């Protein structure tokens, strides 16, 4: 009887705790909704009613502070309690807002105090440089030279590509390490900021790297005469010389023949072959078959011979010479190739058309025998042979690591739909996660952020690559294609913006977003809504399902349409009679889409397993 009573009391206490926790979540969300509606007085009273024992209390303090700043009623003492919660990102956002407020009001003493408390790592990458510059100015105002210099160095070393960071970088150029200079140049190259590359490259001590980046920048800026003055510094047979000529060719494709002849003349067959193969590929997709053999004779380097014969095999296949195609594919298989599965799959396809079933099946089995987890053809061949599992070795076991208070809080914020705040806290936690165990703990509650970590090559060897295939959103259950596309489009970064202005997790163009909103009846849609994961995913999911219906469930056509548009896919299908998926994948005219389809399918297979 006593045991039953004890069990009942434990159950009842847990039930009360659960009910009170749920009530706390509801109250907190209600307070936040009032804040978003600019009903600051009511919101303040609501946040003020949050108990100190509540897990939401640190964030309620943040919102109360921000409301006071917005209403101009903030006092320096209002920040005292926040100091206890410096392990929360939003606390540092409150300090940041306070610094700006008191500096604007001329109260530099309070601004200085808050500057000492604020950790720049708590802010998102685009916001941190602003804080660091602000702190530098305040420290300089008070003559705290060492602290100001420290802020400058952080700007120069970690945020050199930002406007304040670039200024700090040049101010401290003589103190910036060679590795940091190179790291900054590589970032600038990725962002096409070649004028800034020209400013930094002369400070490199390594002459080879200095001249390489100067030549690269001048090529990209179309100043070819200046580029040649640096290109000629390198030995004509070197890879660097070849790389720069290849980049020059990409900028001036009409000069391809001259570059090939030059490289061939100086004995740089590797890059002569690379350019010739590239030209052959372009001619193939333009339908100018009669010119291909002219360039084929220049492809002599062993790294490219296999791909040359594979392309010639595709050409013979396309024009209906299947026996010649088989011969070319067999020749391609004799030379080294990173993806032999591709060659054997096309041999399977060719012999299937030639009605040689035994050889066709043999080559399909051969294609599937290569265990390359990143090969479309290896995986597709396995699926065609009904192999249920493809590469178990890259899958990771479920985690069951203990969560601390902050991680529990991140999880709860995400559950109640406060994603922006949850992301800020997860990002701060990640910036301070120095051990693999800490990163794995964060992965349990916010895997979309740690995906970028486990996507790195080093984790493939550690059997942890599977952690880069998460299912982080509770409102998507079994829609593997949505996750497959999301992983390829943004690698789960909700605030991603492409060069073409595609936005968010599913990389939706603003124009497409407006059109989908109209179709779904979302009258209050704003382009910025695409940064909200739930909306972005809903729109992306609606669009991919529409494409699937349009192409009668054909996954490959739908994936290609998501990348290059349904009109292009329909146009291609109208002109080409497709008998096998591989024909669509290899004959589709856009290189980006061909690669996209392969990668999304690989993602889809891993998610579906």
N, C-alpha and C positions, 0 to 999 in steps of 0.2 A: 504493500500500500504506500509506504514511504517512498519507494523507488518510483512508483507511478506519479506521485505528487511532485517529486523532484523533477522528473522528466517533463511534466506538464508546465512547471514553473520556468524551466529553461526554454521550452518551446514558446511560452507566452512572452518571455522577456525578449527573445529573438524577434518574435512577431512585432512587438512594440517598437524595437529598434529599426526594423525594416520599414514600418509605417512612418516613423518619425523621419527616417532618412529620405523616404519618398516625398514626404511633405516638405522637407528642407529643399529638395531639388525643385519642387514645384514653386515654392516661395522665391527661390533664387532666380529661376527663369522668369518669373513674373516681374521681379525687380529689374532684370536686364531688359525685358521687353518695354517697360516704362522708360528706361534710359534711352533705348533706341528710338522711342517716339518723342524724344526731347521733353518729356514730362519730368523735369529734373527734381522738382520739390517732392513729388510723390515717390519718385525713384529713390531719392536720398532717404526718405522716411522708411521705405521698404528695405533698403540695404542696411539701414541702421537697426532694423529689427532682427537681423541675422545673428544667431547666438555665437558667442566666442568659441563654443565647443564644436561648432559646425565646420565641416571640411571646406565650406565655401567662404568662411570668414575672411581669409587673406585677400581674396578677390573682391569681397564686399568693401573692404577698406580701400582698395584701389579705386573702385567706382565712386565711393563717397568723396575721395580726394579729387578725382577728375571733375565731379559735379561742382565742388567748391571752386576749383580753378575756373570752370566755365562761367560760374556766377560771380566770380571776382571776390569770393569770401574766404579764400585760403589764407592760413597763417602758418608760419614756420613750424609751430608746435604740432600741427596736424600731421606731420610726417614722422613724428617720434615713434608711434606704434608700428608703423610700416617697417621700421628697421629690423624688427623681430622676424620678418618674413622675407628676408633677402634671398632665400633660395627659390623664390617664385619670380618668374619673368615679369609679370604685370606690376610687381613692386618697383622694378627698375624703370618700367614705363611711366609709373607715377612720378618717380624721381626726375626722369627726363622732362616730363611735362612741367614739373615744378621749377627746374633749372630755367627753362624758357620763359616761364611766367615771371619769376623774380628778376631775371636779367632784364626783361622788358620793362619791369617796374623800377629798375635801378638798384634793387637790393642784391648787390653782388655777394654780400656776406652769406646770405642764405643759399644763393646759387652755388657758391663755393662749397658749402657744407654738403649740399645734395650731389655735387659733382664728385666729391670724394666717395660717396656711397654707391654711385651708379656703376654697374658692370655693363660694358658695351656688348658683351657676348649674349646678353639677354635680348637684344634687339635683332630684328631681321637684317639681313645683309645690306639692304638698301638704306636702312635707317641708322645703322651703327656709325658710318662715317660722319653723319651730321652731329651725332652726340659727341664723338671724339673731337671734332673741330670746335664744338661749343665748349667742351672742357678745356681744350688748349687755350682758347681765348680768355676764359675765366682765370686759369692759372697764370697766364701772361699778365693779365690785369693786376693780379696780386703779387707779381714778381716771383712766383714759384716756378723758376726756370726749369728745374729738373723734371717736375711733373709735366710741364708744357712740352718739353722735349720728348718725354716718354709717349705722350699722346701723338706727337708728330711722327715718331718712329713706328708706332702701331699703324697709323694711317699709311705711312710709306711702305710698310712691309706687308700689311694684310688687305689694305683697301686702295691700292695704288691706281686701280682703274676708275675709281670714283673721282669727282671733281676736286674735293678737298684732299683726297689721297694723292692725286697726281701732283698737286702743288707741293705737298709735303715730301713726295718722292724726289722731286727735283731739288728741293731745298736741302735734302739729306743724301743726295745721290752718291756722295763720296763715302758714306757710311753704310749704304745698302750693300748687302752681300751679293756676290756674283750670281748665286743661285736664285736669290729673290728678284734680281734684275731679269734673269731668264724666265722665271715664273710669270713675272708681270708682262713681259713681251709676248709670251705664249697666250696669255689671257687677252691681250690686245689684238693679237692675230685672230683669235676665235671670234672676237667682236668686230672684226674688219676695221680696226682703228690704226691704219698704217701710217698716218702722219705722226701719231704718238710713238709708233715703233721707230721711226726715223729720228725722233728726239732722244730715245733711250739707248738704241743700239750702239752709238759711238762710245758710250761709257763702258761697254763690255771689254774685259781684259783679254779674253780669248779671241784672237783675230779671226779664226775660222767661223765662229758663231757670230761675231760682229759683222763680217762681210756677208755671211749667209742671210741674216735678217735685213741688212741694208738692201741687198739684191732683191730679196723677196718683197720688201715694202715698195721698192721702185717699180718692180714688175706689176704689182697690184694697182699702183697709182698710174700705170701706163707710161712711165718714164724709162723707156727701154734702153736708151743710150747710157744713162747713169747706171742702170742695172747691169749692163754688160761690163762696165768698168770693175764691178765687184765679182761678177761671174767668172771673168777671166783669171781671177786670182787662184781659182781651184784647178787641180790637175784634171785634164780633159777626160780621163778614164775613171775619175772618182764618182762615187754615188752622189755626192753633193752637187757636182757639176750637172750630172744627169737629172737630178731632182729639180734644179732651177730651170733647166731647159724644158723639162716636162711642164712645170708651172707656167713658163713662158708660152708654151704651146697651148695650154688651156685658155690663156688670155688671147692668143692669136691663132686660132685653129686653122685659118687659111694658109698659114706658113708651115703646116705640118710636114710637107715633103722636104722643105729646106732643113728643118730641125732633124728629121730622120737621117737625111744624107750627111749632115754635119756630125751627128753622133756616130754614125756608121764609119765615117771617114777617120775620126779620132780614136776609134776602137772601143767606144762605149756602147757595146751591143745590147746591154741590159736595158738601157733607157730608149735606145732606138727601137727595140722590140716592143717596149711598153707603149710608146707613142703609136707605132704601127698597128698594134693590136687594138688600141683605143679607136683609131681611125676606122679600122675594119668593122668594129662593133657599131660605130655611128652609121657607116654606110649600109650595114645590114638592116638596121631599124629604119633607115630612110628608104629602103627598097632599091638602093643603087648597087645591085649584086655584081654588075659587070666590072666594077672598079676594085672589088675586094681582093682579087688575086694579085693585083699590082702591089698591094701593101703586104700581102702574106709572105712574100719572099724576104722581107726585112725582119720578120719575126724569127730570130735564130737563137736567142738566149734560152737555156734550158728551163728557166722559171716561167716562160710564156709559151713554149711550144705546145704543151698539152691544151692550153686554152685556145690557141690558134686552131688546132685540129677540131676541138669541140665546136668552135664557131663555124668552121667549114662544114662540119657534120650537120649543124642546125640549118645551114644554107641549103645543103643537098636535100635534107628532109623537107624543108619548106617548099622547094620546087618539085618535089615528088620523086627524086632520085634516091630511093630508100637503100638500095644496095651500096651506092657510093657513100651514103650517110653512115651506114654500118661500118664501112671501112675507115672512115674518118674518126668515128667514135672509138674504134679499136686502136687506132694509132694514138689517139689522145690518152687512152688508158695505159699505154706503154711508158709515158713520161710522168714526172712527178706532178701531182695536183693535190691541193689541199682538200678537195672534195671529190674523191673517186666515186662516191655514191651517185653523184650527178651524172657522170659518164655512163655508169652501168645501168642507171634507170633509163637513160635514153637508148641504150642498146636493147633493153627490154622492150621499150616502146616500138623501136624500129623493127625488131624481129616479130613483134606481134602483128604489125601491118603486113610483114612479109609472110605471115601465116606459119611461122616456125615456132610453134607453141613450146616445144622443149627448150630451145635456146632462150625464148622470151622469159619463161619461168626461171631458168638458170640465172639470167642476168638480174631479175628482180630480187631473187634470194641473195645474189652477190651484192646488190646495192644495199639491201637491208643488213648485211653482215658487218658493215662499218658502224661502229658505235661512236658516232660523232654527235654529241648532244646539241650542237649548234648548226647542224646540217639539215636543211629542209628535206632534201632527198632521202637522207638516211631515215628520218622520222616518217616521212610519207610512205616510203617503201615498207617499213614495219607495219604501218597502219593498213596498208593494202593487203598485207599477208595476215591481217587480224592478230598481230602481236598486241596483247592487252596493255603491257607496260613497256615503255621505251627505255628510259635511263633512270632506274631506281637510285643509282649512286649519287645523283645530284639532289635528291630530295632530302629534306632535313626533318628531324624528329620534332614532335610538339614540345614546347617549353613549359616548364612548371616552376619558374623561379619566383621567389617571394617579391612582393611589390612594397616599396616604401610609401610614405604619405603622399609625396608629390606625384608619383606614378598612379596611385589610386585616384588622386584628384584629376589627373589628365584623363583617365579612363571615364570618370563620371561626367566631366565636361563634354567629352565627345558623345556620351550616351544621351545627354539631354539636349544635344544639338548646338552647343556653343563651340563650334569648330574652330573659329578664329583664335579664341583664347586658348583652347586645347593645343592648337598648333604652336602658338607662342611659347607655351610651357614646355611642350615636347622638344622644340628647337633649342631652348635654353638647356634642357636636360642633356640633349645630345651633344651640345658644345662642351659640356663638362664631363661627358662620359669617356673617361680615359681608358677603361678596360673593356675587353670583349664582353665580359659578363654584364656590365652596365648597359652596353648596347643591346644585348639580348633581352635584358629586362624591359628596356624601352620598346623593343620590337613586339613584346607581348601586348602592349596597349596602344602603340602608335606605329604600326609596321610601315605605313606609307612614307614615313620620314627615314627610317633605317634602311629602306629598300636600296637607296643610293649607296649605302655603305656595303651591303652584301652583294651588290651588283659588280663590285670590283673584282678583278681577275684573281687576286690573292685568295678570295674565299671559295673559288672553284676547286682549288687544291685541298681546302679544308673541309670539303663536303658540306659547305654552308650556302652554296649558291641557291639552293631551294628557298632560302629566306627572302630572295628577291622576287618571289612569286606570291605576294600576300593577298589576302581578301579583307581589306581594311574597313569596308563600309557595310554596316548591318542591313541597309535597305537594298543591297544587292545580294541575292542568295546564290542561285545556281547559274547565273548568266555568265558563263565562262568567256564568251566572245567579248563582252563589255570589259572585263578585266584584261583580256589579251590586248585589246586596242588601247586601253588606258595605259598599260605598261609601256607600250611602244610610243604612244603619243607624248606622254609627259613624265614617265617613270614616277607617277603618283605625286608630282609636285602641283598642288592646287593653284599656285599663283604663277604658273608658267605662262609666258607670253612669247610667241615665236616672232621671227623677223617679219612674217606676213601678218602679224597681229592675231593669230589664233590664240584662244584663251583657255586656260584652266586644264583640268585633268583630261578631258576628252578633246582638247585643242579645237574648240569650236570657233569658227570665224564670226565676227560680230553680225555680219549680214545674214549668215545662216541662223545664228541665234535668234535674231528678230523674226525671221521667217518661221522658225519652229515655235516661237512664243505665240505668233499669230495663229498657227495651226492648233496649238494646245489651248488657246483662249486665255493666255496670260497677258492681260491688258496692261498691267503695271510693270512689265518687264523693262529692265535697264541693263545695258551691256555689262555693267559691273557685277550684275547678278551671276554672270558666268564664273566668277571667282568663288562662288558658294558651291562647295562640292555636290550637295544634294541636287541643286538646280542643273549644274553642268552635267552630272551623270544622267539625270532624267532626260535632258535634251539629247545627249549623245546616245543613250539607250533607245530613245524613240526613233532617232534617225537611222541607227544601224538596223533596227527591226523593220523600218520602212524599206530599207535597201534589200533586206533579206526577202521581204514579200515581193518587192519589185523583180528580183531575180529568182523567184520561186524556190527560195531556200538555199541557193548556191552560195556557200560560205565565201569562196574565193572571189566571186564577182562582187559580192557585197563589200568585202574588205578592200578590194581595189577601188570601188566607187567611193568609199569613205575617204580614201587618200586623193584620188584624182578626179572624182566626180562621176556620176552615173552616165552623163552624156558621152564621155570619152569611152567608157566601158561598152556602152551600147553600140557606139560607132565602130569600135574594134570588133565586136562580136558579129556585126553585120557584114564586115569585110572578110572575116576569117571563119572557117569551119573548124571548130574546136572539138577534138575527139578525146583529149585527155587533159587533166589539170596542168600537167607540165607544159603543154603547148601554150596554154594561156599565160602561165607564169614566165616562160622564156620569150614568147613572141610579143608580149604587150610592149608598146613602144616607149614607155617612160621608165627609165632606170630606177628612179626613186620608188615608183610604185611596185616594180618587180621585187626589189629588196624588201619593201614594206609588207607585201603579201606573204613572202616567205617567213619574215620574222614574226608577224602576227599569228600565222598558223602555228609556228613553233610554240609561241606563248599559249595559244589555245589548247594545244595538245597537253602541255604540262598542267594547265589549269583543269582540263577535263579529266586528267588522271587523279 
